[in-house]
Amino acid sequence: MVFTFWWATLVYCPITCWIWNSNGWAYKYGVLDYAGGGPVEIASGCSALAYSMVLGKRQEKMMLNFRPHNVSLITLGTVLLWFGWLGFNGGSAFGANLRAVMACWNSCLTAMVAAATWCLLDFRLARKWSMVGWCSGCISGLVAATPASGFIPLWASVLLGVVTGVVANFATKIKFWIQIDDSMDVFAEHGIAGVVGLLFNALFATPTVIGLDGVNTGVLTGGWLVHNYRQLYIQVAYILACGTYAFLMSAILAYGINIVPGLKLRADEAAELLGMDDDQLGEFAYDYVEVRRDYLAWTPAKEGMSQVEERIEPSDRHGIREHGEMASLSGASGM
């Protein structure tokens, strides 16, 4: 809570002033950011990156059984986010006008295409369709649409969805390269996707879409589509300014809060292994032991095993391969 208060005060509000205040440097510079690609998306993504670096990685024991515990809630949350995002992007037109309609339409197109692209990329590796992948693609698409949905035409939103799905999907691997623990992929799905959306404004923004609000009619600004080639370096400068400022300020805040007595960010080892619910609240959202995935491993061998059971290797009888390998090793050592 302390970090959130100071982050909103020292990171979000200044960047918001840059772009949405008529006296802000980004506003005067001619940056195209419709609904908050800089203050909302890039700032949150780069701040999450800084916070993850300060906080450090979880213990390896915590990573062994790391998978979503309720995909249904992930799906429900994504649907609710999508619904709310239409008010977020549509409402940024400041009126019930055609630009708001275009923003909502663009947002849905980008989200749908990004979700399909993400699922296809995951399918090429797992050969199975992933609901979590679909949700991740939706979120990254909506993020990319945030700065772009009120500037670009419909056909460009399809391209935006494809590019965002590919770039954000591969950006989730960055956390492994730099050895951080961004478990929610905030940097990839918000920071990187926000960058993609802002760059698309430099290429495909058009006065035709901007003028649909009935206020900005006759505006000549736009992107490469209307031969405004200088818009690209304007957008890049804005992206670098937002990302650098958010990262540095968030890192300073996190380090500063962490050294204050009583405000240490990291839980101790015992609390981390026990879980924050039990350590801080004394209760669980899901107080149960999962047995279905490990059923074949702990069920005693019976005569006349079915052909299906016989075909399953001992190391594959667990839902997680590492658990199966551990079970195989313990079984071999006990023989």
Phi and psi restraints in degrees (value plus and minus 20) as a CYANA .aco file:
   2 VAL   PHI     -84.2   -44.2
   2 VAL   PSI     -64.6   -24.6
   3 PHE   PHI     -82.4   -42.4
   3 PHE   PSI     -62.7   -22.7
   4 THR   PHI     -81.2   -41.2
   4 THR   PSI     -62.6   -22.6
   5 PHE   PHI     -81.2   -41.2
   5 PHE   PSI     -70.2   -30.2
   6 TRP   PHI     -91.5   -51.5
   6 TRP   PSI     -51.4   -11.4
   7 TRP   PHI     -84.7   -44.7
   7 TRP   PSI     -65.9   -25.9
   8 ALA   PHI     -81.9   -41.9
   8 ALA   PSI     -56.6   -16.6
   9 THR   PHI     -95.3   -55.3
   9 THR   PSI     -63.7   -23.7
  10 LEU   PHI    -121.2   -81.2
  10 LEU   PSI     -35.0     5.0
  11 VAL   PHI    -135.1   -95.1
  11 VAL   PSI     -79.4   -39.4
  12 TYR   PHI     -85.1   -45.1
  12 TYR   PSI     -70.4   -30.4
  13 CYS   PHI     -82.2   -42.2
  13 CYS   PSI     -64.6   -24.6
  14 PRO   PHI     -81.4   -41.4
  14 PRO   PSI     -63.1   -23.1
  15 ILE   PHI     -86.2   -46.2
  15 ILE   PSI     -56.9   -16.9
  16 THR   PHI     -81.4   -41.4
  16 THR   PSI     -60.7   -20.7
  17 CYS   PHI     -83.7   -43.7
  17 CYS   PSI     -56.0   -16.0
  18 TRP   PHI     -76.3   -36.3
  18 TRP   PSI     -63.4   -23.4
  19 ILE   PHI    -123.3   -83.3
  19 ILE   PSI     -49.6    -9.6
  20 TRP   PHI    -127.4   -87.4
  20 TRP   PSI     -24.0    16.0
  21 ASN   PHI    -116.1   -76.1
  21 ASN   PSI     115.0   155.0
  22 SER   PHI     -82.9   -42.9
  22 SER   PSI     -36.1     3.9
  23 ASN   PHI    -119.2   -79.2
  23 ASN   PSI     -19.6    20.4
  24 GLY   PHI     -91.4   -51.4
  24 GLY   PSI     128.2   168.2
  25 TRP   PHI     -85.2   -45.2
  25 TRP   PSI     -57.0   -17.0
  26 ALA   PHI     -89.0   -49.0
  26 ALA   PSI     -57.8   -17.8
  27 TYR   PHI     -82.6   -42.6
  27 TYR   PSI     -66.7   -26.7
  28 LYS   PHI     -89.3   -49.3
  28 LYS   PSI     -49.2    -9.2
  29 TYR   PHI     -93.2   -53.2
  29 TYR   PSI     -37.7     2.3
  30 GLY   PHI      74.0   114.0
  30 GLY   PSI       3.6    43.6
  31 VAL   PHI     -86.6   -46.6
  31 VAL   PSI     120.3   160.3
  32 LEU   PHI    -123.8   -83.8
  32 LEU   PSI      83.6   123.6
  33 ASP   PHI    -160.4  -120.4
  33 ASP   PSI      83.2   123.2
  34 TYR   PHI     -90.1   -50.1
  34 TYR   PSI     -77.7   -37.7
  35 ALA   PHI    -144.9  -104.9
  35 ALA   PSI      -8.4    31.6
  36 GLY   PHI      99.4   139.4
  36 GLY   PSI      17.8    57.8
  37 GLY   PHI     -81.8   -41.8
  37 GLY   PSI     -51.6   -11.6
  38 GLY   PHI    -102.6   -62.6
  38 GLY   PSI     -84.5   -44.5
  39 PRO   PHI     -88.8   -48.8
  39 PRO   PSI     -50.0   -10.0
  40 VAL   PHI    -113.2   -73.2
  40 VAL   PSI     -72.4   -32.4
  41 GLU   PHI    -109.1   -69.1
  41 GLU   PSI     -78.3   -38.3
  42 ILE   PHI     -84.3   -44.3
  42 ILE   PSI     -60.4   -20.4
  43 ALA   PHI     -82.1   -42.1
  43 ALA   PSI     -65.0   -25.0
  44 SER   PHI     -88.4   -48.4
  44 SER   PSI     -59.8   -19.8
  45 GLY   PHI     -85.0   -45.0
  45 GLY   PSI     -67.2   -27.2
  46 CYS   PHI     -90.7   -50.7
  46 CYS   PSI     -51.8   -11.8
  47 SER   PHI     -88.2   -48.2
  47 SER   PSI     -58.9   -18.9
  48 ALA   PHI     -83.3   -43.3
  48 ALA   PSI     -57.7   -17.7
  49 LEU   PHI     -82.3   -42.3
  49 LEU   PSI     -66.4   -26.4
  50 ALA   PHI     -84.5   -44.5
  50 ALA   PSI     -64.1   -24.1
  51 TYR   PHI     -83.0   -43.0
  51 TYR   PSI     -60.6   -20.6
  52 SER   PHI     -83.5   -43.5
  52 SER   PSI     -58.8   -18.8
  53 MET   PHI     -85.4   -45.4
  53 MET   PSI     -61.1   -21.1
  54 VAL   PHI     -89.8   -49.8
  54 VAL   PSI     -62.1   -22.1
  55 LEU   PHI     -88.3   -48.3
  55 LEU   PSI     -59.4   -19.4
  56 GLY   PHI      71.2   111.2
  56 GLY   PSI     149.9   189.9
  57 LYS   PHI    -101.0   -61.0
  57 LYS   PSI     135.5   175.5
  58 ARG   PHI     -89.9   -49.9
  58 ARG   PSI     145.1   185.1
  59 GLN   PHI     -86.7   -46.7
  59 GLN   PSI     130.2   170.2
  60 GLU   PHI     -80.4   -40.4
  60 GLU   PSI     -51.9   -11.9
  61 LYS   PHI     -81.4   -41.4
  61 LYS   PSI     -53.6   -13.6
  62 MET   PHI     -94.2   -54.2
  62 MET   PSI     -41.2    -1.2
  63 MET   PHI    -106.8   -66.8
  63 MET   PSI     -34.6     5.4
  64 LEU   PHI     -83.7   -43.7
  64 LEU   PSI     -64.6   -24.6
  65 ASN   PHI    -127.7   -87.7
  65 ASN   PSI      21.4    61.4
  66 PHE   PHI    -110.3   -70.3
  66 PHE   PSI      84.3   124.3
  67 ARG   PHI    -174.5  -134.5
  67 ARG   PSI     140.1   180.1
  68 PRO   PHI     -79.9   -39.9
  68 PRO   PSI     114.7   154.7
  69 HIS   PHI    -109.8   -69.8
  69 HIS   PSI     -34.7     5.3
  70 ASN   PHI    -175.0  -135.0
  70 ASN   PSI      72.1   112.1
  71 VAL   PHI     -87.2   -47.2
  71 VAL   PSI     -47.7    -7.7
  72 SER   PHI     -82.2   -42.2
  72 SER   PSI     -61.4   -21.4
  73 LEU   PHI     -89.6   -49.6
  73 LEU   PSI     -54.3   -14.3
  74 ILE   PHI     -80.6   -40.6
  74 ILE   PSI     -64.3   -24.3
  75 THR   PHI     -85.2   -45.2
  75 THR   PSI     -65.1   -25.1
  76 LEU   PHI     -81.2   -41.2
  76 LEU   PSI     -63.7   -23.7
  77 GLY   PHI     -82.3   -42.3
  77 GLY   PSI     -58.5   -18.5
  78 THR   PHI     -85.2   -45.2
  78 THR   PSI     -62.2   -22.2
  79 VAL   PHI     -82.7   -42.7
  79 VAL   PSI     -63.6   -23.6
  80 LEU   PHI     -85.2   -45.2
  80 LEU   PSI     -59.3   -19.3
  81 LEU   PHI     -81.3   -41.3
  81 LEU   PSI     -64.9   -24.9
  82 TRP   PHI     -78.8   -38.8
  82 TRP   PSI     -66.6   -26.6
  83 PHE   PHI     -81.0   -41.0
  83 PHE   PSI     -66.3   -26.3
  84 GLY   PHI     -86.5   -46.5
  84 GLY   PSI     -51.6   -11.6
  85 TRP   PHI     -86.0   -46.0
  85 TRP   PSI     -48.5    -8.5
  86 LEU   PHI     -85.7   -45.7
  86 LEU   PSI     -55.7   -15.7
  87 GLY   PHI     -91.1   -51.1
  87 GLY   PSI     -54.8   -14.8
  88 PHE   PHI     -84.4   -44.4
  88 PHE   PSI     -75.3   -35.3
  89 ASN   PHI     -95.9   -55.9
  89 ASN   PSI     -63.3   -23.3
  90 GLY   PHI     -84.4   -44.4
  90 GLY   PSI     -58.9   -18.9
  91 GLY   PHI     -89.4   -49.4
  91 GLY   PSI     -37.0     3.0
  92 SER   PHI     -93.0   -53.0
  92 SER   PSI     -25.5    14.5
  93 ALA   PHI    -101.0   -61.0
  93 ALA   PSI     -26.4    13.6
  94 PHE   PHI      38.1    78.1
  94 PHE   PSI      18.2    58.2
  95 GLY   PHI     145.9   185.9
  95 GLY   PSI     141.6   181.6
  96 ALA   PHI    -104.5   -64.5
  96 ALA   PSI      59.8    99.8
  97 ASN   PHI    -151.0  -111.0
  97 ASN   PSI     159.8   199.8
  98 LEU   PHI     -88.7   -48.7
  98 LEU   PSI     -45.4    -5.4
  99 ARG   PHI     -88.6   -48.6
  99 ARG   PSI     -55.7   -15.7
 100 ALA   PHI     -83.9   -43.9
 100 ALA   PSI     -61.2   -21.2
 101 VAL   PHI     -82.3   -42.3
 101 VAL   PSI     -65.1   -25.1
 102 MET   PHI     -82.1   -42.1
 102 MET   PSI     -59.8   -19.8
 103 ALA   PHI     -83.2   -43.2
 103 ALA   PSI     -62.8   -22.8
 104 CYS   PHI     -85.6   -45.6
 104 CYS   PSI     -62.5   -22.5
 105 TRP   PHI     -84.2   -44.2
 105 TRP   PSI     -66.6   -26.6
 106 ASN   PHI     -80.9   -40.9
 106 ASN   PSI     -60.5   -20.5
 107 SER   PHI     -81.8   -41.8
 107 SER   PSI     -64.7   -24.7
 108 CYS   PHI     -86.4   -46.4
 108 CYS   PSI     -62.2   -22.2
 109 LEU   PHI     -81.7   -41.7
 109 LEU   PSI     -67.8   -27.8
 110 THR   PHI     -82.7   -42.7
 110 THR   PSI     -63.0   -23.0
 111 ALA   PHI     -83.9   -43.9
 111 ALA   PSI     -64.2   -24.2
 112 MET   PHI     -84.3   -44.3
 112 MET   PSI     -65.6   -25.6
 113 VAL   PHI     -89.1   -49.1
 113 VAL   PSI     -59.9   -19.9
 114 ALA   PHI     -84.2   -44.2
 114 ALA   PSI     -59.5   -19.5
 115 ALA   PHI     -84.0   -44.0
 115 ALA   PSI     -64.5   -24.5
 116 ALA   PHI     -83.7   -43.7
 116 ALA   PSI     -61.2   -21.2
 117 THR   PHI     -83.5   -43.5
 117 THR   PSI     -64.5   -24.5
 118 TRP   PHI     -81.0   -41.0
 118 TRP   PSI     -64.6   -24.6
 119 CYS   PHI     -82.5   -42.5
 119 CYS   PSI     -60.6   -20.6
 120 LEU   PHI     -84.4   -44.4
 120 LEU   PSI     -59.8   -19.8
 121 LEU   PHI     -85.5   -45.5
 121 LEU   PSI     -59.3   -19.3
 122 ASP   PHI     -90.2   -50.2
 122 ASP   PSI     -54.5   -14.5
 123 PHE   PHI     -85.3   -45.3
 123 PHE   PSI     -51.5   -11.5
 124 ARG   PHI     -84.6   -44.6
 124 ARG   PSI     -42.6    -2.6
 125 LEU   PHI    -118.1   -78.1
 125 LEU   PSI     -68.1   -28.1
 126 ALA   PHI    -111.4   -71.4
 126 ALA   PSI     -38.3     1.7
 127 ARG   PHI      39.4    79.4
 127 ARG   PSI       8.5    48.5
 128 LYS   PHI    -163.6  -123.6
 128 LYS   PSI     131.6   171.6
 129 TRP   PHI    -104.0   -64.0
 129 TRP   PSI     119.1   159.1
 130 SER   PHI    -135.3   -95.3
 130 SER   PSI     102.5   142.5
 131 MET   PHI     -90.8   -50.8
 131 MET   PSI     -56.3   -16.3
 132 VAL   PHI     -84.5   -44.5
 132 VAL   PSI     -57.9   -17.9
 133 GLY   PHI     -83.3   -43.3
 133 GLY   PSI     -60.3   -20.3
 134 TRP   PHI     -81.4   -41.4
 134 TRP   PSI     -64.8   -24.8
 135 CYS   PHI     -84.1   -44.1
 135 CYS   PSI     -61.2   -21.2
 136 SER   PHI     -82.9   -42.9
 136 SER   PSI     -61.6   -21.6
 137 GLY   PHI     -84.0   -44.0
 137 GLY   PSI     -60.5   -20.5
 138 CYS   PHI     -79.5   -39.5
 138 CYS   PSI     -67.6   -27.6
 139 ILE   PHI     -82.7   -42.7
 139 ILE   PSI     -66.0   -26.0
 140 SER   PHI     -83.7   -43.7
 140 SER   PSI     -56.7   -16.7
 141 GLY   PHI     -85.9   -45.9
 141 GLY   PSI     -62.5   -22.5
 142 LEU   PHI     -85.4   -45.4
 142 LEU   PSI     -55.9   -15.9
 143 VAL   PHI     -83.5   -43.5
 143 VAL   PSI     -67.1   -27.1
 144 ALA   PHI     -83.4   -43.4
 144 ALA   PSI     -52.4   -12.4
 145 ALA   PHI     -93.1   -53.1
 145 ALA   PSI     -40.4    -0.4
 146 THR   PHI     -77.2   -37.2
 146 THR   PSI     -71.2   -31.2
 147 PRO   PHI    -101.2   -61.2
 147 PRO   PSI     -36.9     3.1
 148 ALA   PHI    -129.0   -89.0
 148 ALA   PSI     -40.5    -0.5
 149 SER   PHI     -83.2   -43.2
 149 SER   PSI     -44.8    -4.8
 150 GLY   PHI    -116.1   -76.1
 150 GLY   PSI      -9.2    30.8
 151 PHE   PHI    -145.8  -105.8
 151 PHE   PSI     -50.0   -10.0
 152 ILE   PHI    -125.8   -85.8
 152 ILE   PSI     133.7   173.7
 153 PRO   PHI     -93.7   -53.7
 153 PRO   PSI     150.1   190.1
 154 LEU   PHI     -81.6   -41.6
 154 LEU   PSI     -63.8   -23.8
 155 TRP   PHI     -84.1   -44.1
 155 TRP   PSI     -49.9    -9.9
 156 ALA   PHI     -91.0   -51.0
 156 ALA   PSI     -46.6    -6.6
 157 SER   PHI     -86.3   -46.3
 157 SER   PSI     -52.7   -12.7
 158 VAL   PHI     -84.3   -44.3
 158 VAL   PSI     -66.0   -26.0
 159 LEU   PHI     -81.8   -41.8
 159 LEU   PSI     -60.2   -20.2
 160 LEU   PHI     -81.1   -41.1
 160 LEU   PSI     -60.2   -20.2
 161 GLY   PHI     -83.2   -43.2
 161 GLY   PSI     -62.7   -22.7
 162 VAL   PHI     -84.4   -44.4
 162 VAL   PSI     -69.8   -29.8
 163 VAL   PHI     -83.7   -43.7
 163 VAL   PSI     -63.0   -23.0
 164 THR   PHI     -84.0   -44.0
 164 THR   PSI     -63.7   -23.7
 165 GLY   PHI     -78.6   -38.6
 165 GLY   PSI     -62.4   -22.4
 166 VAL   PHI     -90.1   -50.1
 166 VAL   PSI     -71.3   -31.3
 167 VAL   PHI     -85.2   -45.2
 167 VAL   PSI     -66.8   -26.8
 168 ALA   PHI     -86.9   -46.9
 168 ALA   PSI     -56.8   -16.8
 169 ASN   PHI     -81.0   -41.0
 169 ASN   PSI     -68.3   -28.3
 170 PHE   PHI     -91.4   -51.4
 170 PHE   PSI     -45.9    -5.9
 171 ALA   PHI     -88.9   -48.9
 171 ALA   PSI     -39.9     0.1
 172 THR   PHI     -85.0   -45.0
 172 THR   PSI     -35.9     4.1
 173 LYS   PHI    -102.2   -62.2
 173 LYS   PSI     -31.9     8.1
 174 ILE   PHI     -79.9   -39.9
 174 ILE   PSI     -56.7   -16.7
 175 LYS   PHI     -81.8   -41.8
 175 LYS   PSI     -48.3    -8.3
 176 PHE   PHI     -97.1   -57.1
 176 PHE   PSI     -54.2   -14.2
 177 TRP   PHI     -87.1   -47.1
 177 TRP   PSI     -60.9   -20.9
 178 ILE   PHI    -120.2   -80.2
 178 ILE   PSI     -13.0    27.0
 179 GLN   PHI      39.1    79.1
 179 GLN   PSI      33.2    73.2
 180 ILE   PHI    -141.1  -101.1
 180 ILE   PSI     152.8   192.8
 181 ASP   PHI    -142.5  -102.5
 181 ASP   PSI      47.8    87.8
 182 ASP   PHI    -107.0   -67.0
 182 ASP   PSI      61.4   101.4
 183 SER   PHI     -84.8   -44.8
 183 SER   PSI     -48.3    -8.3
 184 MET   PHI    -115.0   -75.0
 184 MET   PSI     -16.7    23.3
 185 ASP   PHI      32.8    72.8
 185 ASP   PSI      21.5    61.5
 186 VAL   PHI     -85.7   -45.7
 186 VAL   PSI     -60.3   -20.3
 187 PHE   PHI     -83.1   -43.1
 187 PHE   PSI     -62.4   -22.4
 188 ALA   PHI     -91.4   -51.4
 188 ALA   PSI     -68.7   -28.7
 189 GLU   PHI    -101.5   -61.5
 189 GLU   PSI     -42.7    -2.7
 190 HIS   PHI    -130.0   -90.0
 190 HIS   PSI     -73.9   -33.9
 191 GLY   PHI     -84.2   -44.2
 191 GLY   PSI     -75.2   -35.2
 192 ILE   PHI     -88.9   -48.9
 192 ILE   PSI     -62.1   -22.1
 193 ALA   PHI     -83.8   -43.8
 193 ALA   PSI     -55.9   -15.9
 194 GLY   PHI     -84.7   -44.7
 194 GLY   PSI     -57.2   -17.2
 195 VAL   PHI     -82.1   -42.1
 195 VAL   PSI     -63.8   -23.8
 196 VAL   PHI     -81.0   -41.0
 196 VAL   PSI     -64.4   -24.4
 197 GLY   PHI     -81.8   -41.8
 197 GLY   PSI     -61.6   -21.6
 198 LEU   PHI     -87.1   -47.1
 198 LEU   PSI     -57.4   -17.4
 199 LEU   PHI     -87.8   -47.8
 199 LEU   PSI     -53.6   -13.6
 200 PHE   PHI     -85.1   -45.1
 200 PHE   PSI     -50.6   -10.6
 201 ASN   PHI     -82.0   -42.0
 201 ASN   PSI     -56.9   -16.9
 202 ALA   PHI     -85.3   -45.3
 202 ALA   PSI     -45.8    -5.8
 203 LEU   PHI    -117.2   -77.2
 203 LEU   PSI     -62.4   -22.4
 204 PHE   PHI    -140.7  -100.7
 204 PHE   PSI     -18.2    21.8
 205 ALA   PHI     -82.4   -42.4
 205 ALA   PSI     120.0   160.0
 206 THR   PHI    -159.7  -119.7
 206 THR   PSI     121.5   161.5
 207 PRO   PHI     -81.0   -41.0
 207 PRO   PSI     -43.6    -3.6
 208 THR   PHI     -80.7   -40.7
 208 THR   PSI     -63.1   -23.1
 209 VAL   PHI     -95.0   -55.0
 209 VAL   PSI     -61.6   -21.6
 210 ILE   PHI     -79.9   -39.9
 210 ILE   PSI     -59.3   -19.3
 211 GLY   PHI     -96.0   -56.0
 211 GLY   PSI     -23.5    16.5
 212 LEU   PHI     -87.6   -47.6
 212 LEU   PSI     -34.9     5.1
 213 ASP   PHI     -98.9   -58.9
 213 ASP   PSI     -26.5    13.5
 214 GLY   PHI      57.2    97.2
 214 GLY   PSI     -18.9    21.1
 215 VAL   PHI    -130.9   -90.9
 215 VAL   PSI     -69.0   -29.0
 216 ASN   PHI    -110.0   -70.0
 216 ASN   PSI      19.7    59.7
 217 THR   PHI     -93.2   -53.2
 217 THR   PSI     122.2   162.2
 218 GLY   PHI      62.1   102.1
 218 GLY   PSI     -17.5    22.5
 219 VAL   PHI     -89.2   -49.2
 219 VAL   PSI     113.9   153.9
 220 LEU   PHI    -116.9   -76.9
 220 LEU   PSI     -23.6    16.4
 221 THR   PHI     -90.5   -50.5
 221 THR   PSI     137.7   177.7
 222 GLY   PHI     150.4   190.4
 222 GLY   PSI    -182.9  -142.9
 223 GLY   PHI    -135.5   -95.5
 223 GLY   PSI    -174.1  -134.1
 224 TRP   PHI     -80.8   -40.8
 224 TRP   PSI     -45.2    -5.2
 225 LEU   PHI     -80.8   -40.8
 225 LEU   PSI     -48.1    -8.1
 226 VAL   PHI    -134.4   -94.4
 226 VAL   PSI       7.4    47.4
 227 HIS   PHI      45.7    85.7
 227 HIS   PSI       5.7    45.7
 228 ASN   PHI    -116.6   -76.6
 228 ASN   PSI      61.2   101.2
 229 TYR   PHI     -96.6   -56.6
 229 TYR   PSI     -40.7    -0.7
 230 ARG   PHI     -92.0   -52.0
 230 ARG   PSI     -33.4     6.6
 231 GLN   PHI     -84.0   -44.0
 231 GLN   PSI     -46.6    -6.6
 232 LEU   PHI     -83.8   -43.8
 232 LEU   PSI     -69.1   -29.1
 233 TYR   PHI     -92.2   -52.2
 233 TYR   PSI     -43.6    -3.6
 234 ILE   PHI     -85.3   -45.3
 234 ILE   PSI     -65.2   -25.2
 235 GLN   PHI     -86.1   -46.1
 235 GLN   PSI     -61.6   -21.6
 236 VAL   PHI     -83.0   -43.0
 236 VAL   PSI     -62.4   -22.4
 237 ALA   PHI     -81.4   -41.4
 237 ALA   PSI     -60.9   -20.9
 238 TYR   PHI     -85.3   -45.3
 238 TYR   PSI     -63.2   -23.2
 239 ILE   PHI     -80.4   -40.4
 239 ILE   PSI     -67.0   -27.0
 240 LEU   PHI     -84.9   -44.9
 240 LEU   PSI     -59.5   -19.5
 241 ALA   PHI     -85.5   -45.5
 241 ALA   PSI     -66.8   -26.8
 242 CYS   PHI     -83.6   -43.6
 242 CYS   PSI     -67.8   -27.8
 243 GLY   PHI     -84.0   -44.0
 243 GLY   PSI     -65.3   -25.3
 244 THR   PHI     -85.8   -45.8
 244 THR   PSI     -66.2   -26.2
 245 TYR   PHI     -83.4   -43.4
 245 TYR   PSI     -66.5   -26.5
 246 ALA   PHI     -83.3   -43.3
 246 ALA   PSI     -62.1   -22.1
 247 PHE   PHI     -84.8   -44.8
 247 PHE   PSI     -69.8   -29.8
 248 LEU   PHI     -86.2   -46.2
 248 LEU   PSI     -64.7   -24.7
 249 MET   PHI     -86.1   -46.1
 249 MET   PSI     -59.4   -19.4
 250 SER   PHI     -87.4   -47.4
 250 SER   PSI     -59.0   -19.0
 251 ALA   PHI     -84.1   -44.1
 251 ALA   PSI     -63.0   -23.0
 252 ILE   PHI     -83.1   -43.1
 252 ILE   PSI     -64.0   -24.0
 253 LEU   PHI     -81.4   -41.4
 253 LEU   PSI     -66.5   -26.5
 254 ALA   PHI     -83.6   -43.6
 254 ALA   PSI     -65.5   -25.5
 255 TYR   PHI     -82.0   -42.0
 255 TYR   PSI     -62.9   -22.9
 256 GLY   PHI     -84.1   -44.1
 256 GLY   PSI     -65.6   -25.6
 257 ILE   PHI     -85.2   -45.2
 257 ILE   PSI     -55.6   -15.6
 258 ASN   PHI     -86.2   -46.2
 258 ASN   PSI     -46.1    -6.1
 259 ILE   PHI    -112.1   -72.1
 259 ILE   PSI     -24.2    15.8
 260 VAL   PHI     -99.2   -59.2
 260 VAL   PSI     108.0   148.0
 261 PRO   PHI     -76.5   -36.5
 261 PRO   PSI     111.2   151.2
 262 GLY   PHI      67.9   107.9
 262 GLY   PSI     -25.8    14.2
 263 LEU   PHI    -139.4   -99.4
 263 LEU   PSI       2.9    42.9
 264 LYS   PHI     -80.0   -40.0
 264 LYS   PSI     112.0   152.0
 265 LEU   PHI     -92.4   -52.4
 265 LEU   PSI     -57.2   -17.2
 266 ARG   PHI    -111.0   -71.0
 266 ARG   PSI     112.5   152.5
 267 ALA   PHI     -93.2   -53.2
 267 ALA   PSI     136.2   176.2
 268 ASP   PHI     -92.7   -52.7
 268 ASP   PSI     149.1   189.1
 269 GLU   PHI     -80.9   -40.9
 269 GLU   PSI     -61.9   -21.9
 270 ALA   PHI     -84.4   -44.4
 270 ALA   PSI     -63.5   -23.5
 271 ALA   PHI     -86.0   -46.0
 271 ALA   PSI     -56.8   -16.8
 272 GLU   PHI     -85.7   -45.7
 272 GLU   PSI     -62.3   -22.3
 273 LEU   PHI     -90.5   -50.5
 273 LEU   PSI     -55.5   -15.5
 274 LEU   PHI     -90.9   -50.9
 274 LEU   PSI     -55.0   -15.0
 275 GLY   PHI      87.2   127.2
 275 GLY   PSI     123.0   163.0
 276 MET   PHI     -86.0   -46.0
 276 MET   PSI     -53.9   -13.9
 277 ASP   PHI     -79.9   -39.9
 277 ASP   PSI     -71.1   -31.1
 278 ASP   PHI     -90.6   -50.6
 278 ASP   PSI     -58.9   -18.9
 279 ASP   PHI     -91.0   -51.0
 279 ASP   PSI     -61.6   -21.6
 280 GLN   PHI    -115.9   -75.9
 280 GLN   PSI     -51.9   -11.9
 281 LEU   PHI    -132.9   -92.9
 281 LEU   PSI     -46.3    -6.3
 282 GLY   PHI      58.2    98.2
 282 GLY   PSI      -3.5    36.5
 283 GLU   PHI    -171.6  -131.6
 283 GLU   PSI     147.8   187.8
 284 PHE   PHI    -144.0  -104.0
 284 PHE   PSI     131.4   171.4
 285 ALA   PHI     -94.3   -54.3
 285 ALA   PSI     -55.7   -15.7
 286 TYR   PHI    -153.4  -113.4
 286 TYR   PSI      70.8   110.8
 287 ASP   PHI    -116.6   -76.6
 287 ASP   PSI      60.9   100.9
 288 TYR   PHI    -172.5  -132.5
 288 TYR   PSI     145.2   185.2
 289 VAL   PHI    -129.3   -89.3
 289 VAL   PSI     103.3   143.3
 290 GLU   PHI    -101.2   -61.2
 290 GLU   PSI     107.5   147.5
 291 VAL   PHI    -142.2  -102.2
 291 VAL   PSI     -37.0     3.0
 292 ARG   PHI     -81.3   -41.3
 292 ARG   PSI     -66.4   -26.4
 293 ARG   PHI     -88.2   -48.2
 293 ARG   PSI     -47.5    -7.5
 294 ASP   PHI    -121.2   -81.2
 294 ASP   PSI      -5.5    34.5
 295 TYR   PHI     -76.9   -36.9
 295 TYR   PSI     -68.0   -28.0
 296 LEU   PHI     -86.6   -46.6
 296 LEU   PSI     -44.2    -4.2
 297 ALA   PHI     -97.1   -57.1
 297 ALA   PSI     -59.4   -19.4
 298 TRP   PHI    -118.5   -78.5
 298 TRP   PSI     -27.5    12.5
 299 THR   PHI     -93.4   -53.4
 299 THR   PSI     108.2   148.2
 300 PRO   PHI     -79.4   -39.4
 300 PRO   PSI     124.7   164.7
 301 ALA   PHI     -83.2   -43.2
 301 ALA   PSI     118.9   158.9
 302 LYS   PHI    -140.9  -100.9
 302 LYS   PSI     134.9   174.9
 303 GLU   PHI     -89.3   -49.3
 303 GLU   PSI     123.1   163.1
 304 GLY   PHI      50.3    90.3
 304 GLY   PSI      28.3    68.3
 305 MET   PHI     -79.8   -39.8
 305 MET   PSI     125.3   165.3
 306 SER   PHI     -86.4   -46.4
 306 SER   PSI     139.7   179.7
 307 GLN   PHI     -83.1   -43.1
 307 GLN   PSI     -52.2   -12.2
 308 VAL   PHI     -85.4   -45.4
 308 VAL   PSI     -65.1   -25.1
 309 GLU   PHI     -85.6   -45.6
 309 GLU   PSI     -56.3   -16.3
 310 GLU   PHI     -86.2   -46.2
 310 GLU   PSI     -50.3   -10.3
 311 ARG   PHI     -98.4   -58.4
 311 ARG   PSI     -34.8     5.2
 312 ILE   PHI    -107.1   -67.1
 312 ILE   PSI     100.8   140.8
 313 GLU   PHI     -85.7   -45.7
 313 GLU   PSI     126.9   166.9
 314 PRO   PHI     -74.0   -34.0
 314 PRO   PSI     -57.6   -17.6
 315 SER   PHI     -92.2   -52.2
 315 SER   PSI     -33.3     6.7
 316 ASP   PHI    -123.5   -83.5
 316 ASP   PSI     -15.8    24.2
 317 ARG   PHI    -102.2   -62.2
 317 ARG   PSI     -22.5    17.5
 318 HIS   PHI    -123.5   -83.5
 318 HIS   PSI     133.3   173.3
 319 GLY   PHI     -85.1   -45.1
 319 GLY   PSI     -46.9    -6.9
 320 ILE   PHI    -137.3   -97.3
 320 ILE   PSI     106.7   146.7
 321 ARG   PHI     -78.3   -38.3
 321 ARG   PSI     -58.8   -18.8
 322 GLU   PHI     -79.8   -39.8
 322 GLU   PSI     -57.0   -17.0
 323 HIS   PHI     -86.9   -46.9
 323 HIS   PSI     -59.5   -19.5
 324 GLY   PHI     -83.0   -43.0
 324 GLY   PSI     -61.1   -21.1
 325 GLU   PHI     -85.7   -45.7
 325 GLU   PSI     -58.4   -18.4
 326 MET   PHI     -84.1   -44.1
 326 MET   PSI     -60.1   -20.1
 327 ALA   PHI     -85.4   -45.4
 327 ALA   PSI     -59.4   -19.4
 328 SER   PHI     -84.6   -44.6
 328 SER   PSI     -62.0   -22.0
 329 LEU   PHI     -86.0   -46.0
 329 LEU   PSI     -62.0   -22.0
 330 SER   PHI     -87.6   -47.6
 330 SER   PSI     -54.4   -14.4
 331 GLY   PHI     -87.9   -47.9
 331 GLY   PSI     -58.8   -18.8
 332 ALA   PHI     -89.2   -49.2
 332 ALA   PSI     -57.2   -17.2
 333 SER   PHI     -91.4   -51.4
 333 SER   PSI     -44.4    -4.4
 334 GLY   PHI    -104.8   -64.8
 334 GLY   PSI     -27.6    12.4
